Amino acid sequence: MWELNHNNCLASDAPLLAQMRAELADIGEKERILKERSADREAYRYLLDAHRLTVRESFLGELLLNVAPQGGGEDGQLAA
């Protein structure tokens, strides 16, 4: 008797189980995509930070090179 009811439950639940499997597969695919996007964002941040540091260093180097020496007065002495 139990086997008959158990088999009926399995047969009637088959569409529901198939739908649940499909939803789990869909959730797994969404998680995979989110992980890839997260990794892409992390790589982008790393490259952006590296670019910012490079630009900052080159800008500071140019700034130091372009600073004109401040000359003194007519007699060559610096103003106080």
Buried (B, 14 or more C-beta within 10 A) or exposed (E): EEEEEEEEEEEEEEEEEEEEEEEEEEEEEEEEEEEEEEEEEEEEEEEEEEEEEEEEEEEEEEEEEEEEEEEEEEEEEEEE
